[in-house]
């Protein structure tokens, strides 16, 4: 590798040099604003924003290359326009209308020539000619057993987006009531590619390859592959959605010290769909066991036994519209038409939603206020739920060959028909997630210009989204299979309930959560000392911490219920500035040097995350067993070599799930003091200099990193240990000259 090493160890060992690759970032932004008052009743305003950045990632953005030879260029230019019109109809009647549109283009092409086949002299023929994607002359995704793999440019993202929103709000004042009502219309469009393997996927391994030299790297040099697969095209989803909202709210000034606000919002949420209907879904209700394919013990499919390979699949809408057929090359192929249509275009139905809001504010006396509120808030399901669906059969497919040579990929043996690889799916009965938020607080002005607030804040999440493998074999099936002699055991795919498929990662909306917290806030904004401090004591519980979690037992949410991954029981944060007053009255050189100093800082304490302990068993990684021993270590014993009592856990037996709870171990927290010392010096009437010294982690406290999966897995050599920490003390000195 060319270049000067950033770090080098002069020893005859591997990995003795560290090279830092260039990571240039070019950013430009233009903002324009205009406000025009036509007359006392009418005014216009406009905004324009152009934002563009160009980032070169030397290791590949989204491509995740293990080699620094396939950089990608991440471009995100964006334009946004806003035009608004305010009409003062009368002193008690005001209308405000606006429309805005924004465009951004997330295009991530490879740069340089390292991604091109010609750079390496690759002349082998592509099965489908390399015409199905933007970079048909790119190298394939490649793995070599025992060596780092790398990816070609086929995984480069193309995702231009347009978002248009129009709204109109009307405010009406009638006595002690202030009424507001309005409408909002949103239209969104995004064209995003599926990033298939149209440049091919290569695997070199000496295992199972009769043509192997016995060394996978030598096989790669000779072109003797173990498997080679290729897709005919890179499918593109022309994703769209619309959303319509209306609201009304009334702020009622009941008395001089009490006000109540009540409102209602209506939302019509349309799921994201594809304009060309070129997506499919797996619907368990359409799977017919009588049409199931036969999966052999080795996990391949016996086509001689019949069955429907597309059993349970359904296409969106009533097929690709004729106006879109040119953008979907295989729209009317026999393979596509073999899968029935009729699924909702967005794979689940639109929803009409009502979201009420209620709050109050009461001032029992001049220095105290009591506030409370409740509201329901819906969450528009993100596009990542549906974006992967363009990669499902029958619209997306690939072919695979085994034990051949790159000179003629199709000269290898066609791979046995296997179940479809892992697919994404969406529950046709998916519901819109929502949260019920509530709070009650007391605010008080204290002596010394101090303001304090104590609040109870919480929420309840309902119909939150998770993504379990609904095609996971039952625990009993895995246990019974493991009890058989090894020669008689079936592959996992032969044990799955929906034959012909591997994992089916289905988005379900059946997860719940709850969050309750005590929040204390104090601020002082006058005097030589100003500060703000906040403390939160909280607990967040859920049966799925995120919408992609595939938990151990997808059929028993109660088993997975526990602290959320993001739960931090105690959090304290404070920011402060103290202007040192001691030398303000000094004159002369001493006064200039010693007066006017300020010290400021940010202090942050928090406890660590709650971690679940797992164990390696013959039927997969599962929750570990807890024997009841103390999880804490004797004073002075806890540290990176052993963070918790590892002897309290063992791997669960094959006959049952582990008995340890979710989030049973608390990981490392944070203790950070960032301090800054600064002073301004007057040099001349219009010339000033500022000196500043910044101390990050000023007291050099060791903040250990969180435990990794290996460090929370019974039996792993790293179990219970911590191998890294956040940065130590860092000091930064600076001078600024203003003139």
N, C-alpha and C positions, 0 to 999 in steps of 0.2 A: 504494500500500500504506500502510495506516495505521500509525502508530507512529513512534518516534524511532529514527533510524538509529544503529547502533553505530559505524559509521565512514562518513565522508563526504568526498569530494574535490570542492572547489568549482571544477569545470571543466565545460564543456559537452560532456561525453563520456558514452558509455554505461557502464553498470556502475560508476557513481561513488558509489553508496551501498550499504552493507551493513547488512541488517536481521537481527537475531537473534530467532527466534521462541521463544515460551514453550515449555518442555519440562518440565512438572510431573511429579513422580514421587512417588506416595503408597505407602508400604509399611507393613505391619503384620504382626506375628508374635506368636503366643501359643504357649507351650510348657508342657506339664504333665507331671509325672513322679511315679510312685508306686512304692514298693518295700514289699512286705509279706512279712515272715518269719512263716510259719504256725507252724513249729516247727523243730527242729534239722535235719529232713530235707526240708522242703518250703518253697519260697518262690515268690512271684509278683512280677512287675514289669510295669509298663505305661508307655507313652509316648504323648503326643498332641502333634501339631504342626499348627498352622494358620498358613499363610503366604499372604499376599495382597499383590499389588502392582498398581498402576494407573499405567500410563505413557502419557502422551499424546505421540505423535511428530508434530510439526507437518508433517513432510514425508511421512508415510505409512509405516507399518510393513509390510514385504513388498510394498506397493503400488508403491513406487519412483516416486512422482510427481515430475515436474520442477517442479511448481508447489506453493507452500506453502499451497494452498487446500483440500487434502483430507486433513486430519489423521486419524489413526486412534488408537483407544484399545486399548492392549494389556493385556489382563487375564489374570492367571495365578493365580487363587486355588488353594490346595492344602490338602488335609487328609491327615494320615497318622496311623494308629493302629498301635500295637505292643503285643502281649500276650505275655508269656513266663512259662514255668514251669520251675523248676529242682528236680530231685529227687535228693537225695543218698541213693542206694539203699544204699550202703555206703561206707566210707572209700576204696575203690578202684574204685567204680562210680558214675558221675554221668551223669544224663540232663538235657539242656536242650532244651526245645521252645519254639518261638515262631511266631507268625503275625502278619503285618503287612499292612495294606492302605493304599493311598494313592490319592488322586484329585487330578487337576489339570485345570483347564479353560482351555485356551489359546484364547480367543475374541478376535478382533480386529475389532470393528465400526468403521465410520467414525463420527465425531462431528461436531457442527455441522450445517450445511445446505448446505455447498458441494458435497456429493456428490449432491444431489438434483436431479432433472430440473426440478422446479418452480421452483427457485432461478433458473434461466436461462430459464424459460418454454418448456421443451421440451414439445411436445405431439404430436410425431410418433408414429405407432403402432409399437409393438414387434411384430416378426413373430410371436413366440410369446406375446405378451400380458404378458410380464414376471412370470410366475407360477413360473418354474423355479428361482428362487434367493431368498435371504434379503432382498436389496436390489433388488427388481425395479423400483423407482422411481429407480434410480441412473443417472448419466450414463455414456456409453460410454467405453471406452478410445479415445483420439483421438490421431492424429498429423497434423501439418500440415507439409509439406515446407518446410524452411528455418526452422522454429520449434521450440521445445521442445514435446514432447508431454506428455500426462498420462493417468493411469489413473483409472477409476471404482472403485466399491466392490465390483465382482464378484470381485476378487482377494482379498477379505478372508478370512482363515483362520478356520475352525471346527475345533477339534481337542481335545475333551475326552478324557481318558485315565484308565483305572483299572488299577491294578497290584496284584496279590495274590500273596503269597509265604508259604509255610509250610515250616518246617524242623524236623528233630529230629536232635540230635547225642548220641552216647553215647561217653563216655570210660571206658577200662578200664586200670587199672594192674596189671601183673603182673611183679613183680620189677624188672628193669632195662628193661622195655618199657612204653611208654605208647601204647596203641592208641586210635584215634579212628575212628568211623564215623558216617555220617549220610546223610540224604536231604533233598532240596530240591525243592519243586514251585512253579512259577511260572505264573500266568495273567495275561495282559495283554489289554486291549481298548482300542481307540482308534477313534473315529468322526471321519473327516476328509473335508472336501469337496475336490473336484478343482479348484475355482476356474475354471470355464469362462467364456466371454464371453457369459453370458446377458443382460447389459445392452447387448451389441453392441460391435463394434470398427469405428471409423471411420478412414478415411484420406483426406486431401485432398491432391491433387497435380495440377498442370497437365499432367504428362506422361501421354499416352495417354487423356486425357479430352476428348472432343469438346465437352462442355458447359462446359469451363473458361473462365474469364475471362482466363487467362494468368497469374494470380497465385493461388497456393494459399491464401493468407490470405483473399483476396476470395471464393474458392470456399467457404471455411468459413463466411463471413458469410452467403452466399446458400444454404448447405446443399447445394451441388453436390459430392457425394462422388465420389472415384475408386473406392473399394470400401467396402462395408458388409457385415459378417458378424455372425451371431448364433446362439447355441446355444439349444436349447429348455429345457435344465435344467442345474443344477449338480450333477453326480453326487457321491454320498457313498459312501465305502467304510467298511464296518463291519468294521474290521480286528481280528483276533484271533490270538493264538498261545499255546501252552502249552509248558512246558519241564520236563524231569524230570532230576534229577541224583542221583548216589549216590557216596560216596567212602569210602575206607578208608586210614588212614595209621598207620605204626608209627615211633615215636621210640625208638631202641634205644641205650641208654647202654652201649656196648661196654666201655669202660674209664673210668677217672676222667678221662682227657684226650681221649677220642674218643667222639663220638656220631654216629649215622647215622640219617637219616630217609628213609623210602621210602613212597610212596603211589600210589594209582591213583584217578582220577575217571572215572566213566561219565556221559556226557551224552546225552540224547535231545533233539535240537534239531528243533523243528517250525518250518517257515517261516511267516511271517505270511501269513494268508489273509483273505478277506472272507467274512463270514457269509452274505452274499447271493449269493456267486459272481459278482458283477457286475463282473468284470474280464476282460480278454483279454490274449493274448500273441502275439508273432510267433515262430514256430518255423521256422527255416530248413529243418528236415527235412520239414516239411509243405508247403513251397512247391513247386508243380508248374509248371515252365516251360511246359508245354503249355497251361496255363490262364492264362498271363500276359496282361495287358492290353497294348494297343498304345500306346506313348508316342510322341507326335509330336515333331518336331524342336524345337518351341517349348515342350515340356515338358507339354503337356496330353494328355489321354487321348482316343483315338478309340473311342467306345463302339460304333460300327457294326461294329468288327472283333471284337466279343465279348470274352471273357475274364472272369475272376473278380476283382473289385476287392478281395475279402477273401482272396485267395490267400496262404496261409501263416499266417493268423490262426487262433487257437483259443481257445475260451472255457474258463474255469476250471470244473472239476467237470462235473456233468451238467446244468448249467443252474441258473437261479434257483429255489430251493425254493419250493413253494407258500406256505409260511409267511412268505416274504420278498417275495413278488410285489408287495405293496402299497407297499414301499419302493423298488421299481425300476419306474418307470412303464412302461417299454418292454420289460419282461422277456420277453414272449411275442410281440413284433412279428415280422413276416416278416423284417425286416432283421437282427434279433438271431439268429433261428433259422437264417438263411442261413450263419452261421459255425458250424462244428462245435464240439462240446464235447469234453471228455475230458482236458484238461490237469490236472495236479495242482492242488489248490485253492490252494496257495501258489506255483504255477507251477514249482516244483522239489520234489524229494522230501525227506521228513524224513531225518535221519541219526542213526545210533548211533555215538558217538565215545568213544574211550579216550584218556585223558590221564595218562601216568605222570609221577611226580616222584621225584627222588633228590637228596639233599644230605648233606653231612657237615660237621663242625666238629672240628678237632684243635688242641689246645694243647700244642705240644712243650715249652714251659716257661711260667712263670707270667705273663710279660708279652707273649707272642706267641700269636696264634691264626691258623689257616689254615682258610678256609672255601671250599666249592665247591658247585655245584648245577646241576641240569639239569631242565627241565620243558617239557611241551608244553601250550599254552594255546590254546583255541578261541575264536573271536569270533562271537557271535551277529550275523548279518547285520542291519543296521539297517532300519527300516521304510521309509526313503526309497527303497529299491530297488523296493518294490511300491506305494507311495502313488500314483505317477503313472499306474498302470495302469488306474485308473478312467476316465481320459481317452481311452482307446483305443476305436476302433470295434470292435464295433457298438454298444456301450452309450453312447458319446458321439459327437455329430455336430454340424455347424453348416451353415448355408446362407450363400451369399455372392452379392451383386449388385454390378454395376459401373455407373459413369457415370449415377447417378440423383440424385434430390433427396430430402433427408430428409423432406419432406412426405409422401412415399410410398416408403419404401425398396424395396419389391418392384416398384416401377415401373421400376427400373433393369434392365439386362440381366443375366440369370443368368450368373454366371461359368462359363467352360468348365470341364468336369470335370478336375481336376488330381490328381496323386498326393497321397495323404494327407500332411499335414504331418509334421514331425519327430516321431517316436514313441519311447518308451522300450520296452525289451524285456528279458527275463531268460532267460539260457541255461537250457533245461530240465534240463541236466546240471550245473547249478551245484553246486559243492562248498563246504563250510564252510571259511573261512580259518583258518589256525592259525600259531602261531609256536613255534619251538624256542629257548628261552632258556637261556643258560648263563653261568656266572661262576666265577671263581677269584680269591680275594683273600687278602692277608696283612695282618693288623692287628697294630700294635705300640705299646706304651706307651713313650714316650720321656721323657728327663729334662725337668724343668720343667713337669710336668703337661700334657704334649703327647701327643695321641693321633694316630696316622697310619695310613692305610690305602692300599694300592696294589692295584688290582683290574683284571683283564681281564674285560670284560662284553660280551656279544654276543648276537645272535639271528639266526635264519634264518626269514623269512616265506615261507609256501607257500600257494598257491591264493588269493592276495589278489585283490581285485576291481577291475576297471577297466571303462570304459564306452566302447569304441570305436564308430565308425560302421561297422557291418558291411556297409552298403549303399554304401560309398564306391567310386566308380569306380576301376579299377586305374590305376596310373601310366601304363602303356602306352596305355590308352584315352584318358586325358586328353592325353597327348602327341600321339597321332595326331589327335585332334579339333582341337587347337590348330594343327596343321600345315595344316589345311584353310583355304580362303578363308573370311573371316568370315561371308559369306552362307550358307555350307554347314555351319557348325558346329552341333552339336546342343547342346541345353541339358543341364545336368548330370544332370537327372532322366532324360533319355533314355539316358544312359550307365550308369546304375546297374544292378547285376545283378538286383535284385529289383524288377521293374517294378511301377509303381503306388504306390511308396513313395518318400518323400524320405529323409532320414537315419533310420536305424534304430540308435538308441543302445542297444546291448545290453550288459547286465552279464555279464561273463565272469569266471571265477575261475581264471585261468591266469597270474597275475602272481607274480613272486618278488621277494624283497628280502633283503639281508643288512646287518647292522650289527656293526661291531667297534670296540672302544674300549679305551683305556688311561685309567683313572680314578684320580686321586690326591686324597685327602682328608686334611686336617689340621685339628685343633681343639684349642683351649686354653680351659678353662672355669673356671680359678681364677686369682686374682691381680688386680692392677689392670688388666692387659690380658687381655681375653678375645677370642677370634676363631675363625672357621671359614673355611676356604678350600678350594676345589675346582677342579681342573683336569681337563679332558677332552680327549683327542686321539682323534678318531673319524672314521669314514667310513661313510656310509649310501648304499648303491647299490641301485638298483631299475630295473625297466623301466616303472613307472608309479607316480607319487608319491602319487596319491589315487584314490579309487574312482569319480571322475567324469571322469578324464582321457581325452580323445579325441585321441590322439597322431597324429603325421604319417603314420606307416605302421602301421596297425592289424594288418597281417598279418605283421609282422616285429618281434617284441618285442626282438630283439637290437639292432636299429637304435636303439631308444629307451633302451637300457640305459646308465645313467650315474648320477652323483650325484643323490640325491633332492632335491626342492625345499627340504626342511627341513634338509638337511645343513649343519652348521657345523663345519668341521674342528677349530678350536681354540676352547675356551670356558673362561674363567677367571672365577670369582665368589668374592668374599670379603666377609664381614661382620665388623665389629670394634667393640669399645668399649674406650676407654682412660680410666680414672679418673685424672685428673692428681693425683699425690701430693705435688707440690712445696710446697704451702702448707698442708698438713694441720695442722702444728704451730703455725701462726701464730694469735695471739689478737687480740681486739679487732676494730675495724672492718675492718682489713686482712684478717684471717683470714676474716671473714664474706664479704667481697667476693671474695677470691682463691681460697679453698679450695672443694673440693666440685664443681669443674667436671668435666664428662665430654665427651669427643668420641667420636662413633661415626660409622660410615659403611658404605656398600655400594659396592664396586668391581666393575665388570663389563667384561670384555674379551671380544670374540668376533670371529672372522673372518666374512666375508660369505657369502651363498649363491652356489652355482655356477650360472651362467646360460647358457642356450643361445641362440646367435645365429641369427636367421632372416633370410630375404630375400624380398622381394616379386617374384614371377615371374608370367608370364602364365597359369600354371595353379595359382595360389594361393600362399600364404605357406608356404615350406619352409625346411628347414635350409640355412644359408648355406655357401658355400665358404670354406675357410681356406687361405691361400697359403703358410703356413709361417713368416711373419715373426713377430718377437717380439711377444707380446701386451702386454708391459710398456712403459711410456713412460720416457724418461730421467728421472733424479732431479729432483724439483721440478716436473715437467710434469703429473703426474697430478692431476686435480681435476674439479670439476663441468663444466668446459668440454670435457673429454675424459678419460673414466675409463680407457679402454684404447685400444690402437692400432687405430683404426677402419680403417686402411689394410690391415689383415691379413685383411679379409673382403670378399667380393663376393657378389652374388646368384648362386645356382646356375643353370646353363643349363636350358632346358626338357627336355633329353634325359636328365637323370639327377637323382638326389637330391644334395643338398649333402654335402660330405665333412667338414665340421666336426663335432666330437664334441659329445655332450650335456654341458652344464655346463662349457664350455671357458673361460668368463670368470668370475672371482670378483668379486662385487659388494662394496659398502662394508660394513665391519664396524661394531662398536660399541665406544666407549671412554667409559665413564661413571663418574664419581665423585660420589656423593651423600653429603654430609657433614652432620652435625648437632652443634651445640654447645649444652649445656644445664647448668642449675644450679638447685638447690632452695634457697630462702631460708626460714629459720625466722622468722616474724613474731611469733607467740605460741605458747603451748604446743600449741594445737590448730589453729593457722592456719599454712599453708605456701604459698609461692608458687613456681612453677616458671617459669623463663625458658628459651625454646628458640629457637634460630636454625637453620633448615634451608636447606641450599644444594644444590639439584638441578643436576646437571651443573656442579659447583662450579668447575671450571677452564675452563668455557665452551668445551669441545672441540666442534668442528664434526663432527657425525655425519650424514653424507649419507644421504638416503633411498635405498632400493633402486631399481634401474633398472626402468622400466615396459616394457611390450611395445613401445611406440614407440621407446624408447631402446635396445632390443636388436634393432631391425629395420633391416637394411641398406637405405639409400636414403631412410629417413625423415629429415626435417630434424633431428630430435632424437637421431639415432643416436649413441650413445656419450656423450651428455651426461647430466647430472643436474640436475634443476630445483628440488629442495627438500631440506630438512634437518630433522632432529628439533629440538625446542625447545632454545634456548640456556640460559644460566644463569638459574635462577629462585630467588629468595631469599624465604623465608617466616619472619616473626618472630611469636612467640606468647608470651602470658602465661597461666598457669593458676593459679587461686586455689583451694586446698583448705581447707575448714573444716568 
